[in-house]
Amino acid sequence: MQLRMSLNCQSSFLHLLAAGLQAAEDVNVTFEDQQKINKFARNTSRITELKEEIEVKKKHLQNLEDACDDIMLADDDCLMIPYQIGDVFISHSQEETQEMLEEAKKTLQEEIDALESRVASIQRVLADLKVQLYAKFGSNINLEADES
């Protein structure tokens, strides 16, 4: 009997793992094994959330870059440009707005870099857990993400 783990059905997997692996290959599922499987599922879920957050921030960064480009194309140096701070729009000169946009871009890029660093860190943990779990359960466990 071969068990496949869908990352979306962790709880049913634990029940199947406990019952199925015993019958399949006499592999004991210890509490530590269950903890590793749970940790793998939590970290996989967290990576998905972080990647979604990165995509949102990258879109926001692209919007800021587009705004900078549009301001550069403006001919009138005396033009007051509204800049949103919270719920309020405050008018600034073209130069001040450009500086504020550059600072916002810098801050946003730092946030993106930090999130990408967290993803890389979690991926290292997942790789280690995969090695441990595949070493114990072999082909009786599937830790690959579903393509759907």
One Martini backbone bead per residue (centre of mass of N, CA, C, O) as a GRO file, in nm:
protein
  148
    1MET     BB    1   0.095   0.038   0.025
    2GLN     BB    2   0.052   0.366  -0.099
    3LEU     BB    3   0.126   0.685   0.019
    4ARG     BB    4  -0.011   1.016  -0.020
    5MET     BB    5   0.083   1.358   0.029
    6SER     BB    6  -0.122   1.614   0.085
    7LEU     BB    7  -0.084   1.933   0.200
    8ASN     BB    8  -0.410   1.966   0.247
    9CYS     BB    9  -0.422   1.663   0.419
   10GLN     BB   10  -0.287   1.619   0.708
   11SER     BB   11  -0.486   1.476   0.906
   12SER     BB   12  -0.551   1.227   0.729
   13PHE     BB   13  -0.260   1.138   0.703
   14LEU     BB   14  -0.201   1.058   0.996
   15HIS     BB   15  -0.403   0.825   1.000
   16LEU     BB   16  -0.290   0.670   0.758
   17LEU     BB   17  -0.004   0.643   0.857
   18ALA     BB   18  -0.060   0.483   1.114
   19ALA     BB   19  -0.210   0.246   0.962
   20GLY     BB   20  -0.057   0.191   0.683
   21LEU     BB   21   0.246   0.151   0.763
   22GLN     BB   22   0.216  -0.088   0.942
   23ALA     BB   23   0.107  -0.275   0.715
   24ALA     BB   24   0.323  -0.231   0.492
   25GLU     BB   25   0.635  -0.206   0.676
   26ASP     BB   26   0.674  -0.173   0.982
   27VAL     BB   27   0.644   0.137   1.044
   28ASN     BB   28   0.710   0.361   1.282
   29VAL     BB   29   0.508   0.618   1.420
   30THR     BB   30   0.616   0.878   1.572
   31PHE     BB   31   0.593   1.166   1.732
   32GLU     BB   32   0.832   1.291   1.581
   33ASP     BB   33   0.721   1.239   1.299
   34GLN     BB   34   0.465   1.406   1.333
   35GLN     BB   35   0.613   1.671   1.386
   36LYS     BB   36   0.758   1.685   1.113
   37ILE     BB   37   0.505   1.687   0.937
   38ASN     BB   38   0.381   1.939   1.063
   39LYS     BB   39   0.618   2.126   1.004
   40PHE     BB   40   0.608   2.094   0.701
   41ALA     BB   41   0.320   2.202   0.659
   42ARG     BB   42   0.357   2.480   0.790
   43ASN     BB   43   0.595   2.576   0.609
   44THR     BB   44   0.450   2.549   0.340
   45SER     BB   45   0.230   2.751   0.407
   46ARG     BB   46   0.417   2.992   0.467
   47ILE     BB   47   0.546   3.014   0.190
   48THR     BB   48   0.290   3.081   0.039
   49GLU     BB   49   0.231   3.343   0.190
   50LEU     BB   50   0.499   3.487   0.127
   51LYS     BB   51   0.475   3.480  -0.184
   52GLU     BB   52   0.219   3.648  -0.195
   53GLU     BB   53   0.338   3.897  -0.054
   54ILE     BB   54   0.559   3.949  -0.261
   55GLU     BB   55   0.375   4.000  -0.504
   56VAL     BB   56   0.232   4.246  -0.389
   57LYS     BB   57   0.491   4.417  -0.347
   58LYS     BB   58   0.584   4.412  -0.644
   59LYS     BB   59   0.339   4.562  -0.753
   60HIS     BB   60   0.380   4.814  -0.584
   61LEU     BB   61   0.661   4.878  -0.693
   62GLN     BB   62   0.572   4.914  -0.986
   63ASN     BB   63   0.385   5.153  -0.927
   64LEU     BB   64   0.608   5.341  -0.824
   65GLU     BB   65   0.777   5.338  -1.084
   66ASP     BB   66   0.555   5.453  -1.265
   67ALA     BB   67   0.524   5.719  -1.110
   68CYS     BB   68   0.810   5.819  -1.155
   69ASP     BB   69   0.795   5.826  -1.463
   70ASP     BB   70   0.556   6.025  -1.483
   71ILE     BB   71   0.698   6.261  -1.336
   72MET     BB   72   0.935   6.292  -1.536
   73LEU     BB   73   0.735   6.366  -1.783
   74ALA     BB   74   0.674   6.617  -1.659
   75ASP     BB   75   0.692   6.963  -1.748
   76ASP     BB   76   0.591   7.091  -1.480
   77ASP     BB   77   0.770   7.214  -1.204
   78CYS     BB   78   0.510   7.360  -1.051
   79LEU     BB   79   0.374   7.110  -0.997
   80MET     BB   80   0.132   6.969  -0.795
   81ILE     BB   81   0.151   6.661  -0.613
   82PRO     BB   82  -0.031   6.408  -0.506
   83TYR     BB   83   0.017   6.241  -0.184
   84GLN     BB   84  -0.031   5.948  -0.018
   85ILE     BB   85  -0.120   5.952   0.340
   86GLY     BB   86  -0.304   5.724   0.394
   87ASP     BB   87  -0.614   5.909   0.364
   88VAL     BB   88  -0.426   6.141   0.256
   89PHE     BB   89  -0.372   6.421   0.047
   90ILE     BB   90  -0.054   6.565  -0.047
   91SER     BB   91   0.098   6.840  -0.171
   92HIS     BB   92   0.378   6.840  -0.395
   93SER     BB   93   0.645   6.865  -0.539
   94GLN     BB   94   0.812   6.702  -0.772
   95GLU     BB   95   1.070   6.654  -0.605
   96GLU     BB   96   0.940   6.553  -0.340
   97THR     BB   97   0.786   6.318  -0.465
   98GLN     BB   98   1.028   6.172  -0.577
   99GLU     BB   99   1.164   6.123  -0.302
  100MET     BB  100   0.929   5.966  -0.173
  101LEU     BB  101   0.925   5.738  -0.380
  102GLU     BB  102   1.214   5.641  -0.340
  103GLU     BB  103   1.180   5.569  -0.040
  104ALA     BB  104   0.948   5.367  -0.081
  105LYS     BB  105   1.106   5.176  -0.266
  106LYS     BB  106   1.332   5.107  -0.069
  107THR     BB  107   1.155   4.989   0.157
  108LEU     BB  108   1.012   4.773  -0.017
  109GLN     BB  109   1.269   4.621  -0.104
  110GLU     BB  110   1.353   4.540   0.183
  111GLU     BB  111   1.100   4.370   0.239
  112ILE     BB  112   1.138   4.171   0.009
  113ASP     BB  113   1.418   4.067   0.094
  114ALA     BB  114   1.326   3.958   0.370
  115LEU     BB  115   1.116   3.756   0.262
  116GLU     BB  116   1.313   3.595   0.081
  117SER     BB  117   1.489   3.505   0.317
  118ARG     BB  118   1.269   3.345   0.466
  119VAL     BB  119   1.213   3.146   0.240
  120ALA     BB  120   1.497   3.026   0.226
  121SER     BB  121   1.501   2.924   0.517
  122ILE     BB  122   1.254   2.736   0.494
  123GLN     BB  123   1.365   2.563   0.260
  124ARG     BB  124   1.591   2.437   0.428
  125VAL     BB  125   1.408   2.296   0.631
  126LEU     BB  126   1.249   2.127   0.424
  127ALA     BB  127   1.488   1.971   0.309
  128ASP     BB  128   1.560   1.832   0.577
  129LEU     BB  129   1.286   1.694   0.623
  130LYS     BB  130   1.279   1.529   0.367
  131VAL     BB  131   1.521   1.355   0.424
  132GLN     BB  132   1.414   1.229   0.685
  133LEU     BB  133   1.137   1.118   0.578
  134TYR     BB  134   1.242   0.954   0.333
  135ALA     BB  135   1.433   0.773   0.498
  136LYS     BB  136   1.196   0.636   0.657
  137PHE     BB  137   0.940   0.615   0.423
  138GLY     BB  138   0.993   0.675   0.142
  139SER     BB  139   0.733   0.592  -0.085
  140ASN     BB  140   0.504   0.642   0.153
  141ILE     BB  141   0.582   0.946   0.087
  142ASN     BB  142   0.455   1.278  -0.010
  143LEU     BB  143   0.621   1.614  -0.032
  144GLU     BB  144   0.497   1.721  -0.279
  145ALA     BB  145   0.356   1.954  -0.453
  146ASP     BB  146   0.083   2.037  -0.591
  147GLU     BB  147  -0.015   2.136  -0.930
  148SER     BB  148  -0.314   2.273  -0.872
   0.00000   0.00000   0.00000
